[in-house]
Amino acid sequence: MKTFIKNFIADETGASAAEYALIIAVVGVGIGAAALYLGANVEAAIEGAGKDVHECNDGTYTGTGGASNDIVC
């Protein structure tokens, strides 16, 4: 019985799987954070361009929507 317990405690065959799972979890969190950051920036850019188009159509363009100020309406 002592030999079994010593072998069981010294057995590290599952350690690699646990390490890989931890690496995958960290990479997954990083990808999620990058997606949220990128999504917010894309949303802001699209909203700015939409505001510029709307103002250009209304004739009230101020150039503050986020797109280039070189727009000719």
C-alpha atoms as an extended CHARMM CRD file, in Angstrom:
* protein
*
        73  EXT
         1         1  MET       CA              0.0000000000        0.0000000000        0.0000000000  PROA      1               0.0000000000
         2         2  LYS       CA              2.8580000000        2.3950000000        0.7790000000  PROA      2               0.0000000000
         3         3  THR       CA              4.3020000000        1.7940000000       -2.6700000000  PROA      3               0.0000000000
         4         4  PHE       CA              0.9680000000        2.6060000000       -4.3130000000  PROA      4               0.0000000000
         5         5  ILE       CA              0.6230000000        5.8870000000       -2.4050000000  PROA      5               0.0000000000
         6         6  LYS       CA              4.2440000000        6.8850000000       -3.1730000000  PROA      6               0.0000000000
         7         7  ASN       CA              3.7080000000        6.1200000000       -6.8670000000  PROA      7               0.0000000000
         8         8  PHE       CA              0.3760000000        7.9420000000       -6.8920000000  PROA      8               0.0000000000
         9         9  ILE       CA              1.8660000000       11.1040000000       -5.3580000000  PROA      9               0.0000000000
        10        10  ALA       CA              4.9170000000       11.0350000000       -7.6580000000  PROA      10              0.0000000000
        11        11  ASP       CA              2.8290000000       10.4400000000      -10.8000000000  PROA      11              0.0000000000
        12        12  GLU       CA              2.8990000000       13.5670000000      -13.0020000000  PROA      12              0.0000000000
        13        13  THR       CA              1.2790000000       12.2470000000      -16.1920000000  PROA      13              0.0000000000
        14        14  GLY       CA             -1.6650000000       14.6460000000      -15.9150000000  PROA      14              0.0000000000
        15        15  ALA       CA              0.5370000000       17.6830000000      -15.2860000000  PROA      15              0.0000000000
        16        16  SER       CA              1.1210000000       18.3500000000      -18.9870000000  PROA      16              0.0000000000
        17        17  ALA       CA             -2.5900000000       18.3610000000      -19.7240000000  PROA      17              0.0000000000
        18        18  ALA       CA             -3.2190000000       20.7980000000      -16.8760000000  PROA      18              0.0000000000
        19        19  GLU       CA             -0.4430000000       23.0940000000      -18.0840000000  PROA      19              0.0000000000
        20        20  TYR       CA             -1.8050000000       23.0830000000      -21.6260000000  PROA      20              0.0000000000
        21        21  ALA       CA             -5.2890000000       23.8350000000      -20.3200000000  PROA      21              0.0000000000
        22        22  LEU       CA             -3.9250000000       26.7990000000      -18.3560000000  PROA      22              0.0000000000
        23        23  ILE       CA             -2.0930000000       28.1220000000      -21.4320000000  PROA      23              0.0000000000
        24        24  ILE       CA             -5.2450000000       27.7720000000      -23.5350000000  PROA      24              0.0000000000
        25        25  ALA       CA             -7.2670000000       29.6320000000      -20.8850000000  PROA      25              0.0000000000
        26        26  VAL       CA             -4.7910000000       32.5250000000      -20.7740000000  PROA      26              0.0000000000
        27        27  VAL       CA             -4.6420000000       32.7580000000      -24.5740000000  PROA      27              0.0000000000
        28        28  GLY       CA             -8.4460000000       32.6310000000      -24.7170000000  PROA      28              0.0000000000
        29        29  VAL       CA             -8.7590000000       35.5390000000      -22.2860000000  PROA      29              0.0000000000
        30        30  GLY       CA             -6.2460000000       37.5050000000      -24.3630000000  PROA      30              0.0000000000
        31        31  ILE       CA             -8.1660000000       36.8650000000      -27.5660000000  PROA      31              0.0000000000
        32        32  GLY       CA            -11.4060000000       37.8880000000      -25.8690000000  PROA      32              0.0000000000
        33        33  ALA       CA             -9.9070000000       41.1350000000      -24.5830000000  PROA      33              0.0000000000
        34        34  ALA       CA             -8.4800000000       41.9440000000      -28.0190000000  PROA      34              0.0000000000
        35        35  ALA       CA            -11.8560000000       41.2670000000      -29.6440000000  PROA      35              0.0000000000
        36        36  LEU       CA            -13.6320000000       43.6080000000      -27.2240000000  PROA      36              0.0000000000
        37        37  TYR       CA            -11.0600000000       46.3620000000      -27.7950000000  PROA      37              0.0000000000
        38        38  LEU       CA            -11.1730000000       45.9740000000      -31.5650000000  PROA      38              0.0000000000
        39        39  GLY       CA            -14.9760000000       45.8400000000      -31.5480000000  PROA      39              0.0000000000
        40        40  ALA       CA            -15.2240000000       49.1050000000      -29.6330000000  PROA      40              0.0000000000
        41        41  ASN       CA            -12.8470000000       50.8480000000      -32.0460000000  PROA      41              0.0000000000
        42        42  VAL       CA            -14.6560000000       49.5400000000      -35.1170000000  PROA      42              0.0000000000
        43        43  GLU       CA            -17.9970000000       50.6050000000      -33.6360000000  PROA      43              0.0000000000
        44        44  ALA       CA            -16.7120000000       54.1370000000      -32.9770000000  PROA      44              0.0000000000
        45        45  ALA       CA            -15.2960000000       54.4280000000      -36.4960000000  PROA      45              0.0000000000
        46        46  ILE       CA            -18.5260000000       53.2600000000      -38.1160000000  PROA      46              0.0000000000
        47        47  GLU       CA            -20.6200000000       55.5920000000      -35.9530000000  PROA      47              0.0000000000
        48        48  GLY       CA            -18.3660000000       58.5230000000      -36.9020000000  PROA      48              0.0000000000
        49        49  ALA       CA            -18.5850000000       57.7160000000      -40.5970000000  PROA      49              0.0000000000
        50        50  GLY       CA            -22.3590000000       57.3340000000      -40.3370000000  PROA      50              0.0000000000
        51        51  LYS       CA            -22.6310000000       60.7120000000      -38.6160000000  PROA      51              0.0000000000
        52        52  ASP       CA            -20.5480000000       62.3160000000      -41.3690000000  PROA      52              0.0000000000
        53        53  VAL       CA            -22.7300000000       60.7980000000      -44.0980000000  PROA      53              0.0000000000
        54        54  HSD       CA            -25.9010000000       61.8730000000      -42.3100000000  PROA      54              0.0000000000
        55        55  GLU       CA            -24.6320000000       65.4440000000      -41.8320000000  PROA      55              0.0000000000
        56        56  CYS       CA            -23.4140000000       65.5720000000      -45.4220000000  PROA      56              0.0000000000
        57        57  ASN       CA            -26.8870000000       64.6290000000      -46.6380000000  PROA      57              0.0000000000
        58        58  ASP       CA            -28.5270000000       67.1950000000      -44.3320000000  PROA      58              0.0000000000
        59        59  GLY       CA            -26.1060000000       69.9590000000      -45.2950000000  PROA      59              0.0000000000
        60        60  THR       CA            -24.9860000000       70.3780000000      -41.6900000000  PROA      60              0.0000000000
        61        61  TYR       CA            -21.5690000000       68.7370000000      -41.9880000000  PROA      61              0.0000000000
        62        62  THR       CA            -19.1320000000       69.9350000000      -39.3130000000  PROA      62              0.0000000000
        63        63  GLY       CA            -16.3030000000       67.4550000000      -39.8300000000  PROA      63              0.0000000000
        64        64  THR       CA            -16.3980000000       66.1900000000      -36.2510000000  PROA      64              0.0000000000
        65        65  GLY       CA            -17.8670000000       62.7460000000      -36.8940000000  PROA      65              0.0000000000
        66        66  GLY       CA            -14.5500000000       60.9410000000      -36.9270000000  PROA      66              0.0000000000
        67        67  ALA       CA            -13.8180000000       60.5260000000      -40.6210000000  PROA      67              0.0000000000
        68        68  SER       CA            -11.3790000000       62.6400000000      -42.5990000000  PROA      68              0.0000000000
        69        69  ASN       CA            -12.0310000000       66.3930000000      -42.6550000000  PROA      69              0.0000000000
        70        70  ASP       CA            -11.2850000000       66.4480000000      -46.3910000000  PROA      70              0.0000000000
        71        71  ILE       CA            -14.8160000000       65.3030000000      -47.2390000000  PROA      71              0.0000000000
        72        72  VAL       CA            -16.5730000000       67.3570000000      -49.9060000000  PROA      72              0.0000000000
        73        73  CYS       CA            -20.3250000000       67.1740000000      -49.6080000000  PROA      73              0.0000000000
